[in-house]
């Protein structure tokens, strides 16, 4: 390798995940075989976001920088043959957003070192990335502890002359979750027609918007579960669960170029009917004591509009002898090869004050990727003290249903979903 045999950057205690306001410290190590003249040895800490209209294109169409600090470790001189080390430290700004990587852009942080050599000599450079996690505390989101509910009705024609009415209602137990938690979903379908419905599908959707001059939206299905249809004239209920996999948080506070939103969408294939529940994904779980039964209507906050007069409520149907049936589940993207649900521990993916690492976790392998390419999540999700960060390992099967458009309209909001009755009357 000539004069320069080693030139690299090492972080203190091999730490790679930091929080806003923390100090990034480490050592620049240089090993030379012969003496090496230099004009200066510098180290720079950078944080920036870049986005593009093309997939995996690093020629960014829009950029923003969060910080760019440079230290001069030593001025003009000569490095003698042997090993040399130089310490550095940078304090991260409290406003820096969480690291993120997607097909159209990224928020990245890195430390760069450079040896400036005299004229006509080759400069030497090295760099090392690190990851920033700006925690989203779900307890700071208004009404996050309430259940989220939406309902719609669908009037449709079949056999050319007959008409029917269908009511589709869905609600989740909360409006915010952390990776590893379970979304408990309750769906109610009242088929007031002589035609069987198609399958019912519940999906966890991630929508990432890249704010270029022509905004690009990356919409993907993270997990989905499918249930059977509802027979003609029947009322049926479906209760299912979706485990939140490793995902980046809903809000990239401090970033104006990338927005991340999540939705639970419940739909019928025939007739076409859909309800959408906006939710939050965060890092600190909702601190709520169980007070309302799973599947109940929220006692406060926004409530869905009442169905049309001809549609009966669940209580009225029971009073008139309309029996409710259970909808069987046909397939689930979060089941293993044996059909068993995948189980995950929330502590493996999120931060909890005073949390300790499970004893059965393996230590990080340097060859393992630090990004979950399928979801854009930064890995690992948390690290405490000087311990080695824990990589997330998950056997989830993510359906390959990705799309992007210019632009792409988001699913309807909760209020828009609730007001759909008025539009259909």
Secondary structure, DSSP 4 states (H G I P E B T S, - for coil): -TTEEEEEEEEGGG--EE-TT-EEEEEEEEEESS-EEEEEEEEEEEEEEEE-SSTT--S-SEEEEEEEEEEEEEEEEEEPSEEEEEEEEEEPPTTPPPPEEETTEEEEEEEEEEEE--TTSPPEEEEEEEEE----BGGGSTTTTS-EEEEEEEEEEETTTEEEEEEEEEEES-SEEETT-EEEEEEEEEEESSS----EEEEEEEEEEE-SSS-EEEEEEEEEEEE----TT-EEEEEEEEE--S---S--TT-SSEEEEEEEEEEETTTTEEEEEEEEEESB-------S-TTPPPSSS--PPPPPTTSPPHHHHHHTT--EEEPPEEEETTB-TTSPBP---GGGTS--TT----TTPPPPPTTS-SEETTTTEES-----TTSPPPPP---------EEEEES-PPPPPHHHHHTHHHHH-
